[in-house]
Amino acid sequence: MAKVQPVVEIEVKAVLPTSGGCAVFLGNARKIFVIYIDHGVGLAISMAMRGETRERPQTHDLIGSLLAGFGAKVDRVIINHFEDGVYFARLILVAENELYERKIVEIDARPSDSIAMAVQAKAPIYLTRDVWDAVEDVTELYQKMEQQGFEGGGPELGT
């Protein structure tokens, strides 16, 4: 049986475009950290945060529709590992249908995709305590950017 790790609940604070993709600011009242993701997923997260949809469904929309069709939903996301500058995550799905009373499925997934799915489903995002302790605290930078109105954030800004 796998060891259960303590977790810290976090939320997406903002998504800002960068020269190579997007910076996603994640955290809570105690600490904020940043992960860098590709532009397409950053846009999907920003749009989900604002409750917007594209004219045509994107990959995250399609997966959400497939899950709903099978009686499943995103229950939570756990960012569970950080190594050599790379984050790893688990997407936790719950399915309820006529064959199973309740089935929980845990899937290895990129944090960026997992975050997009969680925001779209309004599901919580967690970080394991060891990852929480390892990430660099950028709260001061985030607050400074927030005070300056996230200049350059444009329409990608979410919060």
C-alpha positions as a LaTeX table, in Angstrom:
\begin{tabular}{lrrr}
\hline
Residue & $x$ (\AA) & $y$ (\AA) & $z$ (\AA) \\
\hline
Met1 & 0.00 & 0.00 & 0.00 \\
Ala2 & 1.36 & 3.43 & $-0.97$ \\
Lys3 & 2.34 & 5.83 & 1.77 \\
Val4 & $-0.15$ & 8.69 & 2.13 \\
Gln5 & 1.63 & 12.04 & 2.05 \\
Pro6 & 0.34 & 15.17 & 3.73 \\
Val7 & $-0.83$ & 17.79 & 1.23 \\
Val8 & $-1.33$ & 21.55 & 1.06 \\
Glu9 & $-4.27$ & 23.01 & $-0.86$ \\
Ile10 & $-3.33$ & 25.62 & $-3.43$ \\
Glu11 & $-5.08$ & 27.62 & $-6.12$ \\
Val12 & $-4.17$ & 29.28 & $-9.39$ \\
Lys13 & $-3.43$ & 32.90 & $-8.60$ \\
Ala14 & $-2.58$ & 34.11 & $-12.12$ \\
Val15 & $-1.48$ & 32.99 & $-15.56$ \\
Leu16 & 0.87 & 35.37 & $-17.31$ \\
Pro17 & 2.38 & 35.09 & $-20.78$ \\
Thr18 & 6.17 & 34.83 & $-21.05$ \\
Ser19 & 8.46 & 34.79 & $-24.05$ \\
Gly20 & 8.47 & 30.97 & $-24.03$ \\
Gly21 & 4.93 & 30.14 & $-22.86$ \\
Cys22 & 3.13 & 31.04 & $-19.64$ \\
Ala23 & 3.98 & 31.44 & $-15.98$ \\
Val24 & 1.35 & 29.96 & $-13.67$ \\
Phe25 & 1.40 & 31.40 & $-10.17$ \\
Leu26 & 0.08 & 28.86 & $-7.67$ \\
Gly27 & $-0.24$ & 28.99 & $-3.91$ \\
Asn28 & $-2.24$ & 30.12 & $-0.93$ \\
Ala29 & $-2.04$ & 32.83 & 1.76 \\
Arg30 & 1.27 & 31.43 & 3.07 \\
Lys31 & 3.28 & 30.93 & $-0.10$ \\
Ile32 & 3.16 & 31.41 & $-3.88$ \\
Phe33 & 5.35 & 29.63 & $-6.42$ \\
Val34 & 5.49 & 29.54 & $-10.20$ \\
Ile35 & 5.57 & 26.84 & $-12.84$ \\
Tyr36 & 6.18 & 27.43 & $-16.52$ \\
Ile37 & 3.96 & 25.80 & $-19.13$ \\
Asp38 & 3.28 & 26.02 & $-22.85$ \\
His39 & 1.10 & 28.82 & $-24.20$ \\
Gly40 & $-1.81$ & 26.62 & $-25.33$ \\
Val41 & $-2.40$ & 25.09 & $-21.92$ \\
Gly42 & $-1.88$ & 28.48 & $-20.28$ \\
Leu43 & $-4.63$ & 29.89 & $-22.47$ \\
Ala44 & $-6.90$ & 26.95 & $-21.57$ \\
Ile45 & $-6.34$ & 27.61 & $-17.84$ \\
Ser46 & $-6.96$ & 31.36 & $-18.24$ \\
Met47 & $-10.16$ & 30.79 & $-20.18$ \\
Ala48 & $-11.43$ & 28.24 & $-17.65$ \\
Met49 & $-10.71$ & 30.70 & $-14.83$ \\
Arg50 & $-12.84$ & 33.31 & $-16.59$ \\
Gly51 & $-15.56$ & 30.80 & $-17.51$ \\
Glu52 & $-14.97$ & 31.36 & $-21.23$ \\
Thr53 & $-15.14$ & 28.75 & $-23.95$ \\
Arg54 & $-13.72$ & 28.68 & $-27.43$ \\
Glu55 & $-15.88$ & 28.37 & $-30.49$ \\
Arg56 & $-14.54$ & 24.84 & $-31.03$ \\
Pro57 & $-13.76$ & 22.48 & $-28.11$ \\
Gln58 & $-10.12$ & 22.20 & $-27.16$ \\
Thr59 & $-8.43$ & 19.05 & $-25.85$ \\
His60 & $-9.29$ & 19.80 & $-22.22$ \\
Asp61 & $-12.93$ & 20.42 & $-23.18$ \\
Leu62 & $-13.03$ & 17.15 & $-25.11$ \\
Ile63 & $-11.57$ & 15.17 & $-22.20$ \\
Gly64 & $-14.05$ & 16.80 & $-19.80$ \\
Ser65 & $-16.93$ & 15.83 & $-22.11$ \\
Leu66 & $-15.62$ & 12.25 & $-22.40$ \\
Leu67 & $-15.37$ & 11.95 & $-18.63$ \\
Ala68 & $-18.92$ & 13.25 & $-18.20$ \\
Gly69 & $-20.13$ & 10.78 & $-20.82$ \\
Phe70 & $-18.66$ & 7.93 & $-18.79$ \\
Gly71 & $-20.08$ & 9.22 & $-15.53$ \\
Ala72 & $-16.70$ & 10.41 & $-14.27$ \\
Lys73 & $-15.34$ & 13.75 & $-13.11$ \\
Val74 & $-12.10$ & 15.30 & $-11.94$ \\
Asp75 & $-12.11$ & 14.98 & $-8.16$ \\
Arg76 & $-8.74$ & 16.61 & $-7.41$ \\
Val77 & $-5.20$ & 17.11 & $-8.63$ \\
Ile78 & $-2.10$ & 16.40 & $-6.60$ \\
Ile79 & 1.26 & 17.81 & $-7.68$ \\
Asn80 & 3.32 & 15.11 & $-6.04$ \\
His81 & 6.92 & 15.36 & $-7.19$ \\
Phe82 & 9.51 & 17.94 & $-8.24$ \\
Glu83 & 12.86 & 16.90 & $-9.66$ \\
Asp84 & 15.42 & 18.70 & $-11.83$ \\
Gly85 & 13.04 & 21.59 & $-12.42$ \\
Val86 & 10.19 & 19.31 & $-13.56$ \\
Tyr87 & 6.89 & 18.91 & $-11.73$ \\
Phe88 & 4.85 & 15.68 & $-11.75$ \\
Ala89 & 1.16 & 15.32 & $-10.94$ \\
Arg90 & $-1.64$ & 12.83 & $-10.41$ \\
Leu91 & $-5.13$ & 13.43 & $-11.76$ \\
Ile92 & $-7.72$ & 11.82 & $-9.48$ \\
Leu93 & $-10.99$ & 10.89 & $-11.20$ \\
Val94 & $-14.18$ & 9.59 & $-9.62$ \\
Ala95 & $-16.69$ & 7.59 & $-11.61$ \\
Glu96 & $-20.18$ & 6.70 & $-10.51$ \\
Asn97 & $-22.42$ & 4.64 & $-12.76$ \\
Glu98 & $-24.80$ & 1.71 & $-12.78$ \\
Leu99 & $-21.99$ & $-0.87$ & $-12.72$ \\
Tyr100 & $-19.91$ & 0.54 & $-9.88$ \\
Glu101 & $-21.14$ & 2.34 & $-6.85$ \\
Arg102 & $-18.02$ & 4.51 & $-6.86$ \\
Lys103 & $-14.68$ & 4.00 & $-8.57$ \\
Ile104 & $-11.58$ & 6.14 & $-8.04$ \\
Val105 & $-8.97$ & 6.27 & $-10.78$ \\
Glu106 & $-5.54$ & 7.86 & $-10.36$ \\
Ile107 & $-3.72$ & 8.89 & $-13.55$ \\
Asp108 & $-0.18$ & 10.16 & $-14.07$ \\
Ala109 & $-0.48$ & 13.49 & $-15.92$ \\
Arg110 & 1.42 & 16.67 & $-16.65$ \\
Pro111 & 0.73 & 19.32 & $-14.00$ \\
Ser112 & $-0.25$ & 21.82 & $-16.69$ \\
Asp113 & $-2.94$ & 19.53 & $-18.12$ \\
Ser114 & $-4.06$ & 18.54 & $-14.63$ \\
Ile115 & $-4.39$ & 22.17 & $-13.55$ \\
Ala116 & $-6.40$ & 23.00 & $-16.68$ \\
Met117 & $-8.74$ & 20.06 & $-15.99$ \\
Ala118 & $-9.09$ & 21.00 & $-12.29$ \\
Val119 & $-9.88$ & 24.64 & $-13.03$ \\
Gln120 & $-12.42$ & 23.60 & $-15.67$ \\
Ala121 & $-14.06$ & 21.15 & $-13.22$ \\
Lys122 & $-13.75$ & 23.50 & $-10.23$ \\
Ala123 & $-11.83$ & 20.74 & $-8.45$ \\
Pro124 & $-9.21$ & 21.38 & $-5.75$ \\
Ile125 & $-5.48$ & 21.34 & $-6.43$ \\
Tyr126 & $-3.03$ & 20.02 & $-3.86$ \\
Leu127 & 0.73 & 19.92 & $-3.47$ \\
Thr128 & 2.47 & 17.27 & $-1.38$ \\
Arg129 & 4.22 & 18.69 & 1.67 \\
Asp130 & 7.69 & 17.71 & 0.41 \\
Val131 & 7.09 & 19.56 & $-2.89$ \\
Trp132 & 5.63 & 22.52 & $-0.96$ \\
Asp133 & 8.80 & 22.68 & 1.14 \\
Ala134 & 11.02 & 22.47 & $-1.98$ \\
Val135 & 9.43 & 25.16 & $-4.18$ \\
Glu136 & 10.80 & 28.67 & $-4.25$ \\
Asp137 & 8.54 & 31.23 & $-2.56$ \\
Val138 & 7.82 & 34.07 & $-5.01$ \\
Thr139 & 5.10 & 35.71 & $-2.92$ \\
Glu140 & 6.98 & 39.01 & $-2.78$ \\
Leu141 & 7.41 & 39.08 & $-6.58$ \\
Tyr142 & 3.74 & 38.18 & $-7.10$ \\
Gln143 & 2.58 & 40.94 & $-4.73$ \\
Lys144 & 4.81 & 43.48 & $-6.46$ \\
Met145 & 3.41 & 42.46 & $-9.86$ \\
Glu146 & $-0.13$ & 42.57 & $-8.49$ \\
Gln147 & 0.43 & 46.12 & $-7.18$ \\
Gln148 & 1.69 & 47.15 & $-10.62$ \\
Gly149 & $-1.41$ & 45.70 & $-12.24$ \\
Phe150 & 0.40 & 42.76 & $-13.88$ \\
Glu151 & 1.65 & 45.01 & $-16.67$ \\
Gly152 & 1.97 & 43.02 & $-19.83$ \\
Gly153 & $-0.45$ & 40.40 & $-18.49$ \\
Gly154 & $-3.12$ & 41.42 & $-20.94$ \\
Pro155 & $-6.06$ & 39.12 & $-21.52$ \\
Glu156 & $-4.12$ & 36.05 & $-20.32$ \\
Leu157 & $-4.27$ & 37.21 & $-16.73$ \\
Gly158 & $-6.55$ & 35.14 & $-14.59$ \\
Thr159 & $-7.61$ & 35.52 & $-10.98$ \\
\hline
\end{tabular}
